[in-house]
Amino acid sequence: MDLSLENKKIELIQWLSTLNDKSLIDQLMKIRDKEKTDWWNEISAAEKNSIEKGIQDADNAKLTSHHKVKDIYEKWL
């Protein structure tokens, strides 16, 4: 890992250990919790179905090349 990144982490840990502002700590906890959230659980059922269909199509080689799509839609681009 990059040494400067490690130094930044250490600096943040030291700063956090001196914090007494509850609202700031709460905000930081929300950021941390959001980082833990799996985006899959955040999207709609329709989005999940669309992604799963796309994966299934790819697995079954039901794909259209970028070149072909570009040729089809070129007049609108």
PAZAPA-4460 file (N, C-alpha, C; in steps of 0.05 Angstrom, whole numbers, plus 32768, in hexadecimal, padded with zeros to 4 digits):
% residues 77
    n_x    n_y    n_z   ca_x   ca_y   ca_z    c_x    c_y    c_z   seq   type   mol
   8011   7FE8   8000   8000   8000   8000   8012   8019   8000     1      M     A
   8008   802E   7FF3   8017   8047   7FF1   801C   8052   800D     2      D     A
   8035   805A   8011   803E   8064   802B   802E   807E   8032     3      L     A
   8029   808F   801F   801B   80A8   8025   7FFE   80A1   802D     4      S     A
   7FF2   808C   8022   7FD8   8084   802A   7FD8   807A   8047     5      L     A
   7FEC   806B   804E   7FEF   8061   8069   7FF2   8079   807C     6      E     A
   8002   808C   8075   8006   80A4   8086   7FEC   80B3   8089     7      N     A
   7FDC   80B5   8075   7FC2   80C3   8077   7FB0   80B4   8089     8      K     A
   7FB0   8099   8088   7F9F   8089   809A   7FA7   808E   80B7     9      K     A
   7FC1   808E   80BC   7FCB   8092   80D7   7FC3   80AE   80E1    10      I     A
   7FC6   80C2   80CF   7FBE   80DD   80D7   7FA0   80DF   80DD    11      E     A
   7F90   80D1   80CD   7F73   80D1   80D3   7F6D   80C3   80ED    12      L     A
   7F7A   80AD   80F3   7F76   809E   810C   7F7D   80B0   8123    13      I     A
   7F93   80BE   8121   7F9B   80D0   8137   7F87   80E6   813B    14      Q     A
   7F7E   80F2   8124   7F6A   8107   8126   7F50   80FD   8132    15      W     A
   7F47   80E5   8129   7F2E   80DA   8134   7F2F   80D5   8152    16      L     A
   7F47   80CD   815B   7F49   80C7   8177   7F47   80E0   8189    17      S     A
   7F4A   80F7   817D   7F47   8110   818D   7F2C   811E   8189    18      T     A
   7F1B   8113   8177   7F02   8120   8171   7EEE   811D   8189    19      L     A
   7EE0   8134   818E   7ECC   8134   81A3   7EB1   813D   8198    20      N     A
   7EB0   8144   817F   7E98   814E   8172   7E86   8137   816A    21      D     A
   7E70   8132   8179   7E5F   811B   8174   7E52   811C   8159    22      K     A
   7E4A   8134   8150   7E3D   8135   8135   7E50   812E   811F    23      S     A
   7E69   8136   8122   7E7D   812F   810E   7E83   8111   810E    24      L     A
   7E84   8106   8126   7E89   80E9   8128   7E71   80DA   811C    25      I     A
   7E59   80E4   8121   7E41   80D7   8115   7E42   80D8   80F7    26      D     A
   7E4A   80EF   80EB   7E4C   80F1   80CE   7E61   80DE   80C3    27      Q     A
   7E77   80DB   80D1   7E8C   80C8   80C8   7E82   80AC   80CA    28      L     A
   7E72   80A5   80DE   7E67   808B   80E0   7E54   8085   80C9    29      M     A
   7E44   8099   80C1   7E32   8096   80AA   7E42   8090   8091    30      K     A
   7E58   809F   808D   7E69   809A   8076   7E74   807D   8076    31      I     A
   7E7D   8075   808D   7E87   805A   8090   7E72   8045   808A    32      R     A
   7E5A   8049   8095   7E44   8036   8090   7E3C   8035   8073    33      D     A
   7E3C   804C   8066   7E35   804D   804A   7E4A   803E   8039    34      K     A
   7E63   803E   8041   7E78   8030   8033   7E73   8011   8035    35      E     A
   7E67   8009   804B   7E62   7FED   8050   7E49   7FE3   8040    36      K     A
   7E38   7FF5   8037   7E1F   7FEE   802A   7E24   7FE2   800F    37      T     A
   7E18   7FCC   800A   7E1A   7FBE   7FF0   7E07   7FCB   7FDD    38      D     A
   7E11   7FD6   7FC7   7E00   7FE4   7FB4   7DEA   7FD3   7FA9    39      W     A
   7DED   7FB9   7FA8   7DD9   7FA7   7F9E   7DBF   7FAA   7FAF    40      W     A
   7DC2   7FAE   7FC9   7DAB   7FB1   7FDA   7D9E   7FCC   7FD8    41      N     A
   7DAB   7FDE   7FCA   7DA1   7FFA   7FC7   7D91   7FFE   7FAE    42      E     A
   7D93   7FEC   7F9A   7D86   7FF0   7F81   7D6B   7FE3   7F80    43      I     A
   7D5A   7FEB   7F6D   7D3F   7FE1   7F6B   7D3E   7FC4   7F60    44      S     A
   7D27   7FB7   7F63   7D24   7F9C   7F58   7D26   7F9D   7F3A    45      A     A
   7D1C   7FB1   7F2D   7D1E   7FB4   7F10   7D3B   7FB6   7F07    46      A     A
   7D4B   7FC5   7F16   7D68   7FC7   7F0F   7D76   7FAC   7F13    47      E     A
   7D6F   7F9E   7F28   7D7B   7F84   7F2D   7D74   7F71   7F17    48      K     A
   7D5A   7F71   7F0F   7D51   7F5F   7EF9   7D60   7F66   7EDF    49      N     A
   7D63   7F7F   7EDA   7D71   7F88   7EC1   7D8E   7F7E   7EC1    50      S     A
   7D9B   7F81   7ED8   7DB7   7F78   7EDA   7DB9   7F5A   7ED6    51      I     A
   7DA7   7F4C   7EE4   7DA7   7F2E   7EE2   7DA2   7F25   7EC5    52      E     A
   7D8F   7F33   7EB7   7D8A   7F2C   7E9C   7DA2   7F31   7E8A    53      K     A
   7DB0   7F47   7E8F   7DC8   7F4D   7E80   7DDE   7F38   7E84    54      G     A
   7DE1   7F2F   7E9D   7DF5   7F1A   7EA3   7DED   7F00   7E95    55      I     A
   7DD3   7EFA   7E96   7DC9   7EE2   7E89   7DCD   7EE3   7E6A    56      Q     A
   7DC7   7EFB   7E5F   7DCC   7EFE   7E42   7DEA   7EFB   7E3B    57      D     A
   7DFB   7F06   7E4B   7E18   7F04   7E47   7E20   7EE7   7E49    58      A     A
   7E16   7ED9   7E5D   7E1D   7EBD   7E61   7E14   7EAC   7E49    59      D     A
   7DFE   7EB4   7E3C   7DF3   7EA5   7E25   7DFD   7EB1   7E0A    60      N     A
   7E11   7EC2   7E0B   7E1D   7ECE   7DF4   7E08   7EDE   7DE3    61      A     A
   7DF4   7EE9   7DF0   7DE0   7EFA   7DE3   7DE9   7F17   7DE5    62      K     A
   7DFE   7F1E   7DD8   7E09   7F38   7DD9   7E0A   7F45   7DBE    63      L     A
   7E0A   7F60   7DBE   7E0D   7F6F   7DA5   7E26   7F7F   7DA8    64      T     A
   7E37   7F7E   7D94   7E51   7F8C   7D96   7E4D   7FAA   7D97    65      S     A
   7E60   7FB7   7DA2   7E5F   7FD5   7DA4   7E5F   7FE0   7D87    66      H     A
   7E6E   7FD4   7D75   7E6F   7FDE   7D5A   7E54   7FDD   7D4C    67      H     A
   7E46   7FC7   7D50   7E2B   7FC4   7D44   7E17   7FD8   7D50    68      K     A
   7E18   7FDB   7D6A   7E06   7FEE   7D77   7E0C   800A   7D6D    69      V     A
   7E26   8011   7D6B   7E2E   802B   7D61   7E23   8030   7D45    70      K     A
   7E25   801C   7D34   7E1B   801E   7D18   7DFD   8023   7D18    71      D     A
   7DEF   8015   7D2A   7DD1   8017   7D2A   7DC9   8033   7D34    72      I     A
   7DD6   803D   7D48   7DCD   8056   7D55   7DDE   806F   7D4D    73      Y     A
   7DEF   806B   7D3A   7E01   8081   7D31   7DF2   809A   7D28    74      E     A
   7DDC   8096   7D1B   7DCD   80AD   7D10   7DC2   80BF   7D27    75      K     A
   7DBF   80B4   7D3F   7DB5   80C4   7D56   7DCC   80CF   7D67    76      W     A
   7DE3   80C7   7D63   7DFA   80D0   7D73   7E07   80E8   7D68    77      L     A
***
